[in-house]
Amino acid sequence: MANEETNEDRELVVGTSALLLQLPDVAPHLKPWIDQWPHDGFTTHVTILVPFLPDAEIDEDVLAELRTLFAGFAAFDVTFAEAARFPTVLYLAPRPEQPFRDMTTAVYERWPQCPPYAGKYPDATPHASVVYDRTEAEYEDVARDLATRLPLRARAAAVDLLIFDGSRWNVRESFPLSGL
């Protein structure tokens, strides 16, 4: 089964961290839907890895390793031309998807104690969630409306490390991809 996690599935505790490739240029096109769920400090994104290390374990050495790791990836253009579904999530499928998979693999190989989605899903499918926990009719309505807005394009230029403070996510550091 692909990753279909919703916010309610996550056990968010203070200090939980995430590595996200945020896509602020895509967010305005999804405004009718993303305004209906809490942003909690982030925008439309493709998850690279969640959960990452607890904040208390992220020291300067870890940050330096992340800087080096992500600098090894080239910035790239991403297109969202189609919507797809997990059982409880309607999402945009990024193309190409391989750079997202490669970044996830690289982080997980370095920190094997941090499997994507805590090991809950065998395939960490790259995606940008649009809506979740809807009726079939609602998913169909959103997909139909969304199709009129596609394709959407963005530049994947940096990965953000976000830390949950108990009420919202805050960017601790942004790691540029090479080619900026």
ZASELUM-470612 format. One record per residue (C-alpha): y, z, x; residue number from 1; residue in three letters. Coordinates in steps of 0.5 Angstrom, whole numbers, always signed. Layout:
<sites>
<site><c2>Y</c2><c3>Z</c3><c1>X</c1><num>NUM</num><residu>ala</residu></site>
...
</sites>
This chain:
<sites>
<site><c2>+0</c2><c3>+0</c3><c1>+0</c1><num>1</num><residu>met</residu></site>
<site><c2>+7</c2><c3>-2</c3><c1>+3</c1><num>2</num><residu>ala</residu></site>
<site><c2>+12</c2><c3>+4</c3><c1>+3</c1><num>3</num><residu>asn</residu></site>
<site><c2>+15</c2><c3>+5</c3><c1>-4</c1><num>4</num><residu>glu</residu></site>
<site><c2>+18</c2><c3>+12</c3><c1>-2</c1><num>5</num><residu>glu</residu></site>
<site><c2>+24</c2><c3>+14</c3><c1>-7</c1><num>6</num><residu>thr</residu></site>
<site><c2>+29</c2><c3>+20</c3><c1>-5</c1><num>7</num><residu>asn</residu></site>
<site><c2>+25</c2><c3>+25</c3><c1>-9</c1><num>8</num><residu>glu</residu></site>
<site><c2>+19</c2><c3>+24</c3><c1>-5</c1><num>9</num><residu>asp</residu></site>
<site><c2>+23</c2><c3>+26</c3><c1>+2</c1><num>10</num><residu>arg</residu></site>
<site><c2>+23</c2><c3>+33</c3><c1>+3</c1><num>11</num><residu>glu</residu></site>
<site><c2>+30</c2><c3>+33</c3><c1>+6</c1><num>12</num><residu>leu</residu></site>
<site><c2>+31</c2><c3>+39</c3><c1>+10</c1><num>13</num><residu>val</residu></site>
<site><c2>+37</c2><c3>+41</c3><c1>+14</c1><num>14</num><residu>val</residu></site>
<site><c2>+36</c2><c3>+37</c3><c1>+21</c1><num>15</num><residu>gly</residu></site>
<site><c2>+32</c2><c3>+32</c3><c1>+18</c1><num>16</num><residu>thr</residu></site>
<site><c2>+34</c2><c3>+25</c3><c1>+22</c1><num>17</num><residu>ser</residu></site>
<site><c2>+33</c2><c3>+18</c3><c1>+21</c1><num>18</num><residu>ala</residu></site>
<site><c2>+35</c2><c3>+11</c3><c1>+25</c1><num>19</num><residu>leu</residu></site>
<site><c2>+38</c2><c3>+6</c3><c1>+20</c1><num>20</num><residu>leu</residu></site>
<site><c2>+41</c2><c3>-1</c3><c1>+21</c1><num>21</num><residu>leu</residu></site>
<site><c2>+46</c2><c3>+0</c3><c1>+16</c1><num>22</num><residu>gln</residu></site>
<site><c2>+49</c2><c3>-7</c3><c1>+13</c1><num>23</num><residu>leu</residu></site>
<site><c2>+56</c2><c3>-5</c3><c1>+10</c1><num>24</num><residu>pro</residu></site>
<site><c2>+57</c2><c3>-13</c3><c1>+9</c1><num>25</num><residu>asp</residu></site>
<site><c2>+52</c2><c3>-13</c3><c1>+4</c1><num>26</num><residu>val</residu></site>
<site><c2>+53</c2><c3>-7</c3><c1>+0</c1><num>27</num><residu>ala</residu></site>
<site><c2>+59</c2><c3>-10</c3><c1>-4</c1><num>28</num><residu>pro</residu></site>
<site><c2>+54</c2><c3>-15</c3><c1>-7</c1><num>29</num><residu>his</residu></site>
<site><c2>+50</c2><c3>-9</c3><c1>-9</c1><num>30</num><residu>leu</residu></site>
<site><c2>+55</c2><c3>-5</c3><c1>-12</c1><num>31</num><residu>lys</residu></site>
<site><c2>+53</c2><c3>-5</c3><c1>-19</c1><num>32</num><residu>pro</residu></site>
<site><c2>+46</c2><c3>-2</c3><c1>-17</c1><num>33</num><residu>trp</residu></site>
<site><c2>+48</c2><c3>+2</c3><c1>-11</c1><num>34</num><residu>ile</residu></site>
<site><c2>+53</c2><c3>+6</c3><c1>-15</c1><num>35</num><residu>asp</residu></site>
<site><c2>+48</c2><c3>+9</c3><c1>-19</c1><num>36</num><residu>gln</residu></site>
<site><c2>+44</c2><c3>+13</c3><c1>-14</c1><num>37</num><residu>trp</residu></site>
<site><c2>+47</c2><c3>+18</c3><c1>-9</c1><num>38</num><residu>pro</residu></site>
<site><c2>+49</c2><c3>+15</c3><c1>-2</c1><num>39</num><residu>his</residu></site>
<site><c2>+49</c2><c3>+21</c3><c1>+1</c1><num>40</num><residu>asp</residu></site>
<site><c2>+53</c2><c3>+19</c3><c1>+7</c1><num>41</num><residu>gly</residu></site>
<site><c2>+50</c2><c3>+12</c3><c1>+8</c1><num>42</num><residu>phe</residu></site>
<site><c2>+50</c2><c3>+5</c3><c1>+6</c1><num>43</num><residu>thr</residu></site>
<site><c2>+46</c2><c3>-1</c3><c1>+4</c1><num>44</num><residu>thr</residu></site>
<site><c2>+41</c2><c3>-1</c3><c1>+10</c1><num>45</num><residu>his</residu></site>
<site><c2>+34</c2><c3>-3</c3><c1>+13</c1><num>46</num><residu>val</residu></site>
<site><c2>+30</c2><c3>+3</c3><c1>+16</c1><num>47</num><residu>thr</residu></site>
<site><c2>+28</c2><c3>+3</c3><c1>+23</c1><num>48</num><residu>ile</residu></site>
<site><c2>+25</c2><c3>+10</c3><c1>+23</c1><num>49</num><residu>leu</residu></site>
<site><c2>+25</c2><c3>+16</c3><c1>+18</c1><num>50</num><residu>val</residu></site>
<site><c2>+24</c2><c3>+22</c3><c1>+19</c1><num>51</num><residu>pro</residu></site>
<site><c2>+25</c2><c3>+22</c3><c1>+27</c1><num>52</num><residu>phe</residu></site>
<site><c2>+26</c2><c3>+28</c3><c1>+31</c1><num>53</num><residu>leu</residu></site>
<site><c2>+29</c2><c3>+34</c3><c1>+28</c1><num>54</num><residu>pro</residu></site>
<site><c2>+36</c2><c3>+35</c3><c1>+30</c1><num>55</num><residu>asp</residu></site>
<site><c2>+35</c2><c3>+41</c3><c1>+34</c1><num>56</num><residu>ala</residu></site>
<site><c2>+30</c2><c3>+36</c3><c1>+39</c1><num>57</num><residu>glu</residu></site>
<site><c2>+35</c2><c3>+31</c3><c1>+40</c1><num>58</num><residu>ile</residu></site>
<site><c2>+38</c2><c3>+32</c3><c1>+46</c1><num>59</num><residu>asp</residu></site>
<site><c2>+42</c2><c3>+28</c3><c1>+51</c1><num>60</num><residu>glu</residu></site>
<site><c2>+36</c2><c3>+25</c3><c1>+54</c1><num>61</num><residu>asp</residu></site>
<site><c2>+33</c2><c3>+23</c3><c1>+48</c1><num>62</num><residu>val</residu></site>
<site><c2>+40</c2><c3>+20</c3><c1>+46</c1><num>63</num><residu>leu</residu></site>
<site><c2>+40</c2><c3>+16</c3><c1>+53</c1><num>64</num><residu>ala</residu></site>
<site><c2>+33</c2><c3>+14</c3><c1>+51</c1><num>65</num><residu>glu</residu></site>
<site><c2>+35</c2><c3>+11</c3><c1>+45</c1><num>66</num><residu>leu</residu></site>
<site><c2>+41</c2><c3>+8</c3><c1>+48</c1><num>67</num><residu>arg</residu></site>
<site><c2>+37</c2><c3>+4</c3><c1>+53</c1><num>68</num><residu>thr</residu></site>
<site><c2>+31</c2><c3>+2</c3><c1>+48</c1><num>69</num><residu>leu</residu></site>
<site><c2>+36</c2><c3>-1</c3><c1>+43</c1><num>70</num><residu>phe</residu></site>
<site><c2>+40</c2><c3>-4</c3><c1>+48</c1><num>71</num><residu>ala</residu></site>
<site><c2>+34</c2><c3>-8</c3><c1>+50</c1><num>72</num><residu>gly</residu></site>
<site><c2>+34</c2><c3>-11</c3><c1>+43</c1><num>73</num><residu>phe</residu></site>
<site><c2>+39</c2><c3>-17</c3><c1>+41</c1><num>74</num><residu>ala</residu></site>
<site><c2>+44</c2><c3>-17</c3><c1>+36</c1><num>75</num><residu>ala</residu></site>
<site><c2>+42</c2><c3>-22</c3><c1>+30</c1><num>76</num><residu>phe</residu></site>
<site><c2>+44</c2><c3>-25</c3><c1>+24</c1><num>77</num><residu>asp</residu></site>
<site><c2>+40</c2><c3>-23</c3><c1>+18</c1><num>78</num><residu>val</residu></site>
<site><c2>+39</c2><c3>-26</c3><c1>+11</c1><num>79</num><residu>thr</residu></site>
<site><c2>+37</c2><c3>-23</c3><c1>+4</c1><num>80</num><residu>phe</residu></site>
<site><c2>+35</c2><c3>-29</c3><c1>+0</c1><num>81</num><residu>ala</residu></site>
<site><c2>+30</c2><c3>-26</c3><c1>-4</c1><num>82</num><residu>glu</residu></site>
<site><c2>+28</c2><c3>-19</c3><c1>-8</c1><num>83</num><residu>ala</residu></site>
<site><c2>+21</c2><c3>-16</c3><c1>-8</c1><num>84</num><residu>ala</residu></site>
<site><c2>+18</c2><c3>-10</c3><c1>-11</c1><num>85</num><residu>arg</residu></site>
<site><c2>+14</c2><c3>-4</c3><c1>-9</c1><num>86</num><residu>phe</residu></site>
<site><c2>+11</c2><c3>-1</c3><c1>-15</c1><num>87</num><residu>pro</residu></site>
<site><c2>+17</c2><c3>+4</c3><c1>-16</c1><num>88</num><residu>thr</residu></site>
<site><c2>+23</c2><c3>+0</c3><c1>-12</c1><num>89</num><residu>val</residu></site>
<site><c2>+26</c2><c3>-7</c3><c1>-12</c1><num>90</num><residu>leu</residu></site>
<site><c2>+29</c2><c3>-9</c3><c1>-5</c1><num>91</num><residu>tyr</residu></site>
<site><c2>+32</c2><c3>-15</c3><c1>-1</c1><num>92</num><residu>leu</residu></site>
<site><c2>+27</c2><c3>-18</c3><c1>+4</c1><num>93</num><residu>ala</residu></site>
<site><c2>+30</c2><c3>-19</c3><c1>+10</c1><num>94</num><residu>pro</residu></site>
<site><c2>+29</c2><c3>-25</c3><c1>+14</c1><num>95</num><residu>arg</residu></site>
<site><c2>+27</c2><c3>-25</c3><c1>+20</c1><num>96</num><residu>pro</residu></site>
<site><c2>+24</c2><c3>-19</c3><c1>+19</c1><num>97</num><residu>glu</residu></site>
<site><c2>+20</c2><c3>-18</c3><c1>+26</c1><num>98</num><residu>gln</residu></site>
<site><c2>+26</c2><c3>-15</c3><c1>+30</c1><num>99</num><residu>pro</residu></site>
<site><c2>+26</c2><c3>-10</c3><c1>+25</c1><num>100</num><residu>phe</residu></site>
<site><c2>+19</c2><c3>-9</c3><c1>+26</c1><num>101</num><residu>arg</residu></site>
<site><c2>+19</c2><c3>-9</c3><c1>+33</c1><num>102</num><residu>asp</residu></site>
<site><c2>+25</c2><c3>-4</c3><c1>+33</c1><num>103</num><residu>met</residu></site>
<site><c2>+20</c2><c3>+1</c3><c1>+29</c1><num>104</num><residu>thr</residu></site>
<site><c2>+14</c2><c3>+0</c3><c1>+33</c1><num>105</num><residu>thr</residu></site>
<site><c2>+18</c2><c3>+1</c3><c1>+40</c1><num>106</num><residu>ala</residu></site>
<site><c2>+21</c2><c3>+8</c3><c1>+37</c1><num>107</num><residu>val</residu></site>
<site><c2>+14</c2><c3>+10</c3><c1>+35</c1><num>108</num><residu>tyr</residu></site>
<site><c2>+11</c2><c3>+8</c3><c1>+41</c1><num>109</num><residu>glu</residu></site>
<site><c2>+16</c2><c3>+12</c3><c1>+45</c1><num>110</num><residu>arg</residu></site>
<site><c2>+16</c2><c3>+18</c3><c1>+40</c1><num>111</num><residu>trp</residu></site>
<site><c2>+8</c2><c3>+18</c3><c1>+37</c1><num>112</num><residu>pro</residu></site>
<site><c2>+10</c2><c3>+24</c3><c1>+33</c1><num>113</num><residu>gln</residu></site>
<site><c2>+14</c2><c3>+21</c3><c1>+29</c1><num>114</num><residu>cys</residu></site>
<site><c2>+10</c2><c3>+16</c3><c1>+25</c1><num>115</num><residu>pro</residu></site>
<site><c2>+14</c2><c3>+11</c3><c1>+20</c1><num>116</num><residu>pro</residu></site>
<site><c2>+15</c2><c3>+15</c3><c1>+13</c1><num>117</num><residu>tyr</residu></site>
<site><c2>+11</c2><c3>+21</c3><c1>+16</c1><num>118</num><residu>ala</residu></site>
<site><c2>+5</c2><c3>+16</c3><c1>+16</c1><num>119</num><residu>gly</residu></site>
<site><c2>+5</c2><c3>+16</c3><c1>+9</c1><num>120</num><residu>lys</residu></site>
<site><c2>+4</c2><c3>+8</c3><c1>+9</c1><num>121</num><residu>tyr</residu></site>
<site><c2>+0</c2><c3>+4</c3><c1>+13</c1><num>122</num><residu>pro</residu></site>
<site><c2>+5</c2><c3>-2</c3><c1>+13</c1><num>123</num><residu>asp</residu></site>
<site><c2>+13</c2><c3>+0</c3><c1>+14</c1><num>124</num><residu>ala</residu></site>
<site><c2>+15</c2><c3>-6</c3><c1>+11</c1><num>125</num><residu>thr</residu></site>
<site><c2>+23</c2><c3>-8</c3><c1>+13</c1><num>126</num><residu>pro</residu></site>
<site><c2>+27</c2><c3>-8</c3><c1>+6</c1><num>127</num><residu>his</residu></site>
<site><c2>+34</c2><c3>-6</c3><c1>+4</c1><num>128</num><residu>ala</residu></site>
<site><c2>+33</c2><c3>-2</c3><c1>-3</c1><num>129</num><residu>ser</residu></site>
<site><c2>+37</c2><c3>-4</c3><c1>-9</c1><num>130</num><residu>val</residu></site>
<site><c2>+34</c2><c3>+0</c3><c1>-15</c1><num>131</num><residu>val</residu></site>
<site><c2>+28</c2><c3>+5</c3><c1>-16</c1><num>132</num><residu>tyr</residu></site>
<site><c2>+24</c2><c3>+9</c3><c1>-21</c1><num>133</num><residu>asp</residu></site>
<site><c2>+26</c2><c3>+4</c3><c1>-27</c1><num>134</num><residu>arg</residu></site>
<site><c2>+22</c2><c3>+1</c3><c1>-33</c1><num>135</num><residu>thr</residu></site>
<site><c2>+19</c2><c3>-6</c3><c1>-32</c1><num>136</num><residu>glu</residu></site>
<site><c2>+25</c2><c3>-9</c3><c1>-36</c1><num>137</num><residu>ala</residu></site>
<site><c2>+30</c2><c3>-6</c3><c1>-32</c1><num>138</num><residu>glu</residu></site>
<site><c2>+27</c2><c3>-9</c3><c1>-26</c1><num>139</num><residu>tyr</residu></site>
<site><c2>+27</c2><c3>-16</c3><c1>-29</c1><num>140</num><residu>glu</residu></site>
<site><c2>+34</c2><c3>-15</c3><c1>-31</c1><num>141</num><residu>asp</residu></site>
<site><c2>+36</c2><c3>-13</c3><c1>-24</c1><num>142</num><residu>val</residu></site>
<site><c2>+32</c2><c3>-18</c3><c1>-21</c1><num>143</num><residu>ala</residu></site>
<site><c2>+35</c2><c3>-24</c3><c1>-25</c1><num>144</num><residu>arg</residu></site>
<site><c2>+42</c2><c3>-22</c3><c1>-24</c1><num>145</num><residu>asp</residu></site>
<site><c2>+41</c2><c3>-20</c3><c1>-16</c1><num>146</num><residu>leu</residu></site>
<site><c2>+38</c2><c3>-27</c3><c1>-16</c1><num>147</num><residu>ala</residu></site>
<site><c2>+45</c2><c3>-30</c3><c1>-18</c1><num>148</num><residu>thr</residu></site>
<site><c2>+48</c2><c3>-27</c3><c1>-12</c1><num>149</num><residu>arg</residu></site>
<site><c2>+43</c2><c3>-29</c3><c1>-6</c1><num>150</num><residu>leu</residu></site>
<site><c2>+43</c2><c3>-31</c3><c1>-1</c1><num>151</num><residu>pro</residu></site>
<site><c2>+47</c2><c3>-25</c3><c1>+3</c1><num>152</num><residu>leu</residu></site>
<site><c2>+48</c2><c3>-25</c3><c1>+10</c1><num>153</num><residu>arg</residu></site>
<site><c2>+50</c2><c3>-20</c3><c1>+15</c1><num>154</num><residu>ala</residu></site>
<site><c2>+50</c2><c3>-19</c3><c1>+23</c1><num>155</num><residu>arg</residu></site>
<site><c2>+45</c2><c3>-13</c3><c1>+25</c1><num>156</num><residu>ala</residu></site>
<site><c2>+49</c2><c3>-10</c3><c1>+31</c1><num>157</num><residu>ala</residu></site>
<site><c2>+47</c2><c3>-3</c3><c1>+31</c1><num>158</num><residu>ala</residu></site>
<site><c2>+42</c2><c3>+2</c3><c1>+29</c1><num>159</num><residu>val</residu></site>
<site><c2>+45</c2><c3>+9</c3><c1>+27</c1><num>160</num><residu>asp</residu></site>
<site><c2>+42</c2><c3>+16</c3><c1>+28</c1><num>161</num><residu>leu</residu></site>
<site><c2>+44</c2><c3>+20</c3><c1>+22</c1><num>162</num><residu>leu</residu></site>
<site><c2>+43</c2><c3>+27</c3><c1>+21</c1><num>163</num><residu>ile</residu></site>
<site><c2>+42</c2><c3>+31</c3><c1>+14</c1><num>164</num><residu>phe</residu></site>
<site><c2>+46</c2><c3>+37</c3><c1>+14</c1><num>165</num><residu>asp</residu></site>
<site><c2>+43</c2><c3>+40</c3><c1>+7</c1><num>166</num><residu>gly</residu></site>
<site><c2>+48</c2><c3>+35</c3><c1>+2</c1><num>167</num><residu>ser</residu></site>
<site><c2>+49</c2><c3>+29</c3><c1>+6</c1><num>168</num><residu>arg</residu></site>
<site><c2>+47</c2><c3>+24</c3><c1>+12</c1><num>169</num><residu>trp</residu></site>
<site><c2>+52</c2><c3>+24</c3><c1>+18</c1><num>170</num><residu>asn</residu></site>
<site><c2>+52</c2><c3>+19</c3><c1>+23</c1><num>171</num><residu>val</residu></site>
<site><c2>+51</c2><c3>+23</c3><c1>+30</c1><num>172</num><residu>arg</residu></site>
<site><c2>+51</c2><c3>+16</c3><c1>+34</c1><num>173</num><residu>glu</residu></site>
<site><c2>+51</c2><c3>+9</c3><c1>+34</c1><num>174</num><residu>ser</residu></site>
<site><c2>+47</c2><c3>+5</c3><c1>+38</c1><num>175</num><residu>phe</residu></site>
<site><c2>+49</c2><c3>-2</c3><c1>+39</c1><num>176</num><residu>pro</residu></site>
<site><c2>+44</c2><c3>-8</c3><c1>+40</c1><num>177</num><residu>leu</residu></site>
<site><c2>+45</c2><c3>-12</c3><c1>+46</c1><num>178</num><residu>ser</residu></site>
<site><c2>+50</c2><c3>-18</c3><c1>+45</c1><num>179</num><residu>gly</residu></site>
<site><c2>+56</c2><c3>-15</c3><c1>+42</c1><num>180</num><residu>leu</residu></site>
</sites>
